[in-house]
Amino acid sequence: MCGLAGMLLAAPGREQAALEQQARRMGDALLHRGPDDSGVWADAASGIALAHRRLSILDLSPLGHQPMASDDGRYVLAYNGEVYNFAALRRELEGLGHVFRGHSDTEVLLAAFVAWGFDDTLQRANGMFAIALWDRAEQCLWLARDRVGKKPLYYGWAGDTLVFGSELKALWQHPDFDNDIDRDALTLLLRLDYIPAPHCIHERCFKLMPGRVLRLDAAAVAAGAAAHRPDQQQLPFWNARERMQQALAQPFLGSDEEAENQLDTVLRDAVGLRMVADVPVGVFLSGGTDSSVVAALMQSQSSSPIHSFSIGFEGSDHDEAPLAKALAGHLGTDHTELYVSGADALAVVPDLPAMFDEPFADASQVPTALVAKLARSAVTVALSGDGGDELFFGYSRYQRALRNWTMLGRVPAPLRRWMAAHAHTQGESSRTGGLAALLAETGARGIGDVYRNRISRWRDPVAAVIGARGAGSFYDLADPLHGAGSPADAMMLADFSTYLPDDLLCKVDRTSMAVSLEARAPLLDWRVAEFAWSLPLGMKQRDGVSKYLLKRVLGRYVPQDMVHRPKRGFGAPVSAWLKGDLRGWADELLDPARLAAEGVFNVNAVAPLWARFKNGERKWHTHLWNVLMFQAWQAHWKQVRAGVSRA
């Protein structure tokens, strides 16, 4: 796990020393992602510079140093992540005559690029990664991101220079990165609590989408710099929708027992691959199905107790720590738990803008940051259970959306048209439930529209952002699967393509890397995903039991009373915070005079919600938290940019 940064000039012209110095500043902004080593490589004649910060996981020796050049000198690589099947790829390459100096997966990747080319190597690689590869022969830069989007990669323009990096804080270090706020992208934050790829909070700046590659040379950089919104040309090497459609076209036809055996086999291999490291490895254990499966499969493949970590909340009615402790006791893990107070949680809030450096408003970022810090006290790698809900129909909101879609189908067409005509008058009141919420879904074209309403915070975010026109996302599709599969499949695909990479995986990446901890997600091995997509819905939900098949696998390792437990969210009591210790902080950030002076938010849209919330109206804390996260981020961004040398 590491951090990368770099730049490609539209036309060479900077001196070698200046290029290296600028790249080093960008890389050093990512110190937290890689405290063990740093490196810079530049070629002034080509106008390219790469920087790397290393968190040593495999091959702790200097032979794993990056940026790393291929043996034939053609490629130079800066890479963040892990290729879990590197040992199998290495054996194959050795059979072709390649001789390795060390045993890092970085060296394997470079040899693979030489032997098989860029696209074929990505197809063969099973892992999580963000890649910046300079091709000296073609004089082009390749950027790539793993299939699911576990590792982040931003790119954009600083004047006429392409800049890129693992986090925005690296791009901010370029003196010409004066890109303002993308107000259309901001409306996505208000709706979803995060900004999905390819959008970014800054103008002329983007996120590479999962499973995509981008090829850029000097001419493309110059054209992008001249365009108002540069053409991205993100090309897929793996497409979740296409893969899901293929899986649905060839469904699993075996019995429950056969499905259970196959899922156990592929999960066991996915977990085993992710336990390979030259540093201590542990697991985040919440006590829920997903993390429990991962912990059970880890312990079954370890000759000694694995490290497991959980946090509990003092005075909480929804504390999962006792469940995690009981499960750890049954499995025999070396378990560490920490109970935190409200004050402990609130102490994290001021650090959030610097931790995420793009506004992000999923409040579970707070407990996630706490458990990552706890795990880092004993291990350098931690496995998580992310992905189970999106692959195995785990969210109760799926069931509510299906219920509403079925109900709408029973409403007579004339009445539905009348209701839809009046839906626009509801505004943000549809968030409070009841008739207003029902009216908001009456004009739905398909399950996608119903589900979008289910997961939206602000229903009309354009009205809250001055000068915004709005921006689209995967959730705007009436049918995300384009006619294939069921409405349930369509919702799971939408979450897998958007919510999973841009909320859940972003949250885990930023909070874990803030403390130099590598997080790995075995349930998101692409083989697990494609097998899950081939399963009928009845193997994911049956007789009111969600994640049915995953729970059958868990039942092989733990007693049934540890399998069938009610699902609990990993959230934070935002409403209580805003009424209590955070009220003064929020009052300052939401002050109408401040909002008016900054000119981003419509005061008449935001200020009344804060007033109504303080007067005891429910629900508005979800609207207010994403506004507050932007406000806190904006202050941090301006402070950082003010300190960047323009020399």
N, C-alpha and C positions, 0 to 999 in steps of 0.2 A: 504494500500500500504506500502510495507516494503522492506527490503533487508535481504537476508539470505546467510550464508556461513557455511562451515564446512569441515571436513576431516574424512576419514576412513583409518586406518592403515592396512597394509597387515598382520602384526602380532602385538598384544599388546606388549607394552614395555615402553611406556612413562608414567611418573608420572602424576597423576590427575592434579596437579597444572600447570604443563607444557602444558598439553593438553588444559586446560582452557585458559591459557595465550595466546597460539598461536591462538586459535579460536577467542578470544576477539580482537586480532590485525586484523584478517581477517574481523570480523564484523565491527570494527570501521572504516575500509576503506570505508564502505557503509553508513556513517553517514548521508549523504545527502538524502538517500532513507528512513531513519527513524530517525528523530531527537528527537522524543518524548520519546523513551524508548529503552533500550538495554538489552539483556540477553544472557547467555552462559550456556550450559549444556554439560557435558562430562561424559563418563564412561570409565575409564582407562582400566578396565578389558576386555572390548570389543574393545578398540582402536577407539572409535567414539567420535566426538565432533561436536556440533551444535552451531551456533551463529546467533543472530537475531537483526535487528534494526527495530524499529516500528514507523510508521506514523499512528497515531490513527485516524481511520475513524468511526468504529463501536465499541461501548462499550469503552469509553475513560478511564475507570477505570483500576486499576491494574489487574482486572479479565481477561483482554485481553492480559496479558503479555505472551511473547514467549521467548524461546521454551516452549511449553505447553505439559504436560503429560496427557494421557487419564485417566479416573477415575479408570480403572482396572490396570493401571500401565504398560500395554503392549507397548503402543506407545508413542513416543516423537516426536513432530511436530515443524518444523520451516517452515513458510509459507509466501509467498508474493502474495498478490492479494485480490480479493473479490469473494465470492460465492453469487451471487445476489439472488438466490432462497433459501437462508439459512433459512428464516422464515418458508417456506413450509416444508423444511426438518426437521426443529426443531419440528414443530407440529406433523409430522409423528413419530419422535423419542420419543416425549413425550407420544404418544399413545402406544409405546412399553415399557413405564415405565421409560425412562431416565429422570433424574432430573438435570436441568442446574443451575449453580451458577451465571453466568453472561448472557450477550446477544450478545457475539461476534460470528462471523461466524467461527472463529478458533475452538471454543469449539464444535460447531455443526459438523464441519468436523471430529474432533476426535471421537465424539460419533458415527458418521456414519461409520467410519472405524471399530469401535468395533462391530457395529450391522450388517453391510453389507459387510465388507471386502474392500480391496483397489480398485479393478477394478470396482465393482458395485457402489461404492461411486463416483468415477470419472464419470461414466456414468450418474449418477443422478445430478451431480453438474453443474449448469449453471453459468459460471463466467470466470474470468481470474485468472490464478494462476501459480506459480512455487512452488513445494512442495518438501521438504526433510523430509521423515518419517523414523524414526528408529524403527524397530520391535524387541523388546527385546526377544520375544519368539523364533523367527526364526533367530535372530542375523543377520539381513540383513537391508540394506538401500534401500528405494524406492525413486527414483527421478521421478517427473512428471511435465509435462507442459501442459497448457490448449490447447483446440482444435485448436485455430487459431494462437497461439503463441504471445499473447499480453504481457506476462511476460517472461523475459529471464532467462535462466539457463545454466551456463557453468560448465563443469567438465573436469578434466584432472589429470595427474600424476605429482607429485612433488617427484622425486626420486621413492621410492616404496610406496608412500602414495597417495591415492585418495583425491583430493581437489575439492571443488565445491563452486559455489556462483552465486549471481545475476549478478555480473559484474566481469571482469577480474581483476580489481584492488584488489579484495579480494584474488584471487589466487596468485597474485604477492607478497602478504605479507608472503607467506610461504618461508622459506629460501632455500628450495630445488627446487623451481620452476624455474629451469634454462632452460626451454624449448625455443628453438630458433624459428625463423620465419619458418612457413610452406610455402615454396615458391610456391608450387602447389596451395594452398589456395589464395595466393597473386594474382595469375593470374585471379581468380574470381573477386577480387576487381577491377582489371583493366577492366574487361569486363562489370561488372554489377554496379559498384560504391559501392558495399557492398559484404560481404562474407556470402553466404547462409549456413544455418544449413544443415548437421551436422558439416561442416567445421569451422575452427577457424584459426586465424592468427598464432597461436602457434602450434608447433609440440606436439604430445601427449596430445592434448587438443581439446575439441569438444563442440558444442552447442547441447543441447537436442532439437529434432525437435518437432514442434507443434503436440499435440495429442499423444505424446509418453510417455512411462514409461521405466524406467531402474531399474533393480534389481541387487544389488551388495552386496556380502559378502566378508569376508577377503580373501577367495580363489580366487574370481573373481578379487579383487584388485591386488593380487600377480601376477596372470596370466597377467593382463593388464599391470602391471609395467614391466614384462619381455618381452612383445611383442613390436615390433617396432611401429606398429600401432594397438593399442588395439581393440579387437572385441567389438563393441558397444552394440549389442543386444538391440537396441531400439525397443520396441514393441508397436504397436498402440492400443490405446483404442478408437480412433476415426480417421477414414481415409477419408480425403476430397475427394480423387478420388472415393473411393467406395461409399461414400454418394452421390456424384454427379451422378454417374452411376445409382444408385438406383432411384434418383429423375427423371432422364431422362427416365428411364424405366416406370415410373408412372407419366407422365406429367400432369400438370394442364390443365383441359379441359373446365373450366368455361369461362364466358364472361369477358370482360374488367371490368365491374362494380363489378362482383364477386371477381375478382383478386384484384381490388383496395380496396374493403372492407376487404379482408383477409389480405392484406399487411398492411393496416392502423391498423388493430387489433393487429397483431403480433408486429409491430413497436411500437405501443402505450404501449404495455406491456413491451417490451424490454427497452424502455426509462424510464417507470415508475419504473422498478426494479433498474435501475441505478441512480435514484434520491434519493434512500434510503441512508442516512448517518447521522451521529451525528455531522457533521461539514457543513459549507456553501458549496453549489454546484452551478456551473455555466456551461457555454457552450462556446466553441470556435466558433465564427461566422464569416465566411469569406464572406457570401453573395451568395455562390454557393448552388447548389441543396441539397447536402448531409447535410451540417451543418444547412441549413435553415429548412429542415425537422425535424432534431433533436431539434432545438430551438423551432419550432412551437409545436411539441408534448410535449416538456417540459412545455412551457407556458400554454398549454391547460389543463395541469394536476396540475398546481400550483395556489394557491389562492392569491399569491403575485407576483410581477415582479421577474422573474429569472435574474440572472446576466449573461450578455453576453459580450464577449471581441473580439476586432479585432484590427489589426494594419494596418496602412497605410504607404506608402513610399513617402517621399518628392520628388517631381519632376518626379514621375513615370507615364508612360502612361497606365499602367495596374493595377492601384490601385483599389482594391475591397472594400476599407473601406467605400466609399459613399454608395455602394450597401448594405453592412452590416448594416450601420446606418439607411438606409431607411427601411429595413426589420425589424430591431429592433424597430423602431418607430411604424410600423404597428402592431407588436405583443405586444408591450407595455413592453418590457424587460428593465431592469436597465442596460443600455449599457455603456461600457467604451471603448474608442478608443484611440490609441496612434499613433501619426505620428513620424516615425523615419527617421533619415538622413542616408546617406551612411556611415558616421563616426560611427553612432550607430551600424550599422550592422557589420562593419569591426572590431569593438571592441570585437565582439563575437569570431572571428576566432582564436585568440590565446588560447581560452578556449576549443576549440573543442576536441583536443586529450585527455584531462582529462575528458571531459564530456562523451565521447564515449568509451574510452580506448580499442577500437579495431578500426583499420582504417575504416573510413566511409566517403563516398564522395558524398552523395546526398546534393547538395548545399542548398536545402530548409531547411536543418537543422538550418540555421541561422535565418530566419524569424520565424521558429517554436520555437526556443529557446526564441525569443523576446516576442512572444505572451504568452508562458508559464509563463515567468517572470511577465508579465502584469497581467495575471489571478491570480497568486499566491498572489498578493497584496490584493485580496479581498476574495478568496475562497481557499479551500483545495482540492476540487474535481472539475474537468471540463470534460464535455462530448464533444466528437468530432464526426465528420461525416465520419471517416475512413471506407472504405469498399464499398461505393456506386459504385465506378467506376468498381471494380473487380466483383461485383455481378450483375450489371445492364448495362454492356456494355458501360461504360462511356468514355473510352479513344479513341481518334481519331486514335491512332496507330493501333487499332484493324481493323478499316476500311481500312487503308493503307495496312496492311498485307493481308487482304482478297482480296483486289484489285490485289496485286502483285501475290498472289497464283493463282488467276483466270487467270491472264495474262500468267503466266508460263505454265498453262495447255494448252494454245493455241499455244505455240511455238513448231514447229515440233521437234520430238525426235532427229534427227541427229544434228540440229542446237543447241539444248539445250545441247547435250553432248559436242559439240565443245566449247560452251560458258563456260560450267562447267570446262572443261579442262584448260581454261585460267583464271579461277576465282582466283586461288591461286597467280597469279602474281600481283594482285591488292593491296595486303597488306592493310595498314591503309588508303589508298586513297579511299577505298570504303565508308568511313565515310563521304566523301565530297559530295556524291550523284552522280547523272548522271549515265553514263554507268558503271562505276566501282561498284556502289551500285547494279545495276541490275545484273551484272555478279556474284556478291557475293552470289546471291540467286538462281542461275540457277541449282545448284546441289542439291536443296532441296529435301529431301525424303518425306516431309509432311509439314503441316502448322507450326509445331513446329520449323523447321529449318528456315522458312521464318521469323517467329516472333522473334527467337533468334537473327537474323541479325538486325531486327528492333530495338531491345532494347540494343544491344551491343555497348559499347564504343570502347575499343581496339578490333579489329577483330582477331588479332593474339597476344594475351598477352604473350604466352610462349616465343616469340621472345624478349620480353622486360625484362624478369626476368631470371637472370643467374641461371642455374641449375634446372629450372622448367620443369616439364613434363606436367603440366596442371591438372586440377581437373574438374570433371563433376558436373552438377546440373540438376534440373528438366527441364531446358530449352534445354538440349541436346536431349530430347525425340522427335522423329519425330512426334509422335502423343501422347500427354500427357494423352489423355483419353482412349487410347488402344482400339480404334475402336468404342467407344460409342459417341453419340452426334455429333455436327457439329464442323467445324474448329473454329467458334466463341466461342463455349463452351470450346474447348481445350485451347484457349488462356486465357480465363478468369480463368480456373483452374490453369494454369501455374502461373499466377500472384497471385492468391489467395494462392497458396502453397509456393511461393518463394518471390516475390516482396513485397507482403503485410506484412508478418511477419518479413522478414529480412531487409527490407528497411523502409517502412512506419511506422510500429508499433515499430520497433527499434528506429527510429527517435523520435517518440512521447514519448516513454518510457524514453529515456535518457535525452531529453530536459526537460520533465516535472519533472522527479525525481531529476534532478540537482537542482531544486528549491523546492523540497519536495511537489510536486503537483501530485495528482492522476488523471490520464486520463482514461476515460471509453468510449467505442465505441459500442453504442447500435446497429448499423447496422450490427455488427459482432456477434450478438447473433446467436448461431448455428441454431435456428429455422428460423431466417430470411434468413440465407444462404441457408438452405435446401429448403425453399419455393422458393427463387429466382432461384435456379437451376432447379426447376420443371417447370418454366415458359418458354413458347416458345420465341424465339428470337424477334418475332414481338411485344411482350409486353415490350421489353427492348429498341428496336429501331424501330421507325416507321416514315415514311415520312421525314427522315432526322433528327428526334428528338431523341437524345440519352437519356437513362434513362427514357423512356416514362412513365412507370407505376409509378416510384418513383415521377415523376413530377405531375402525376395525383393526387397522395396523397398530395403533397405539395399544389396543387391548391385548396384543401379543406380549407386551412388555410390562404392563402395570395392571392392577386390579380394576374391575369395571367401575367401582365407585370413584376411581381417579380419572376415568375416561369421560363419564357423563356428568359434566359440571356445567352450570349456566355460564354463558359467555359474558365476560366483563370487559369493558373498554379500558384502554390504558390512557386515561385522560387527565384533565386538570380542572379544578373547581374555579373556572375563570369568573363566573358570576360572583362568587363569594370574594374573590380577590379584588374585583373592581368596586365592590361595595365596602371593602375593608382597606387593607394595607396599600392597595394600588390606586385608591381613589384620587389622591393628590397628584400622583404621576399622570393619571388619565385626564384629570381636570386641566393640567398644564398643556398636554398634547392636543386636547380637543377644545381648547379655548377658542371661541368664535373669532376673536380678533386675530389670533395666530393663524387659524385656518384661512381667513380672508387675506391676510398678508402674504401667505405662501402661495395662494392661488391655485391649488391643486384640487381640493375638495369643494363641493358645493355646500356652503355653510347651512343652507336651508334644508339640505338632505341629511347632514350628519348631526348637527347640534340638537335638533329635536329628539333624535333617538337617545342621545346621552341624557337629556333631561327626563325623558320618559322612563329610561332605565333607572335613574336615580330616584324616581318617584315610585318605583316598585313594579313596573311593567316587566313581564317575563320576556325571554327570548332574545332581547336586543344585544346581549353580551356577545353573541356570535357575530353580529354585524360590526360591533364596536371593536372587537379584538383585532380583526384584520385591518381596520383603519389605524388602530394604535400601533400595530406592528409596522405599518408603512411609515407612520410619523416618526417612530423611534429609529427606523432604518434610515430615513431621509436625513435626520440630524447626524447620524453616524457617517453616512456617505459624504456629506458636505465637509465634515470635520477631517476625514481622511484625505479627500481631494485637496483641501486647503494646505495640507502638509506636504504635498508632492512637489518636488523641485521641478521648476519649469526651465532650468538651465539646459 
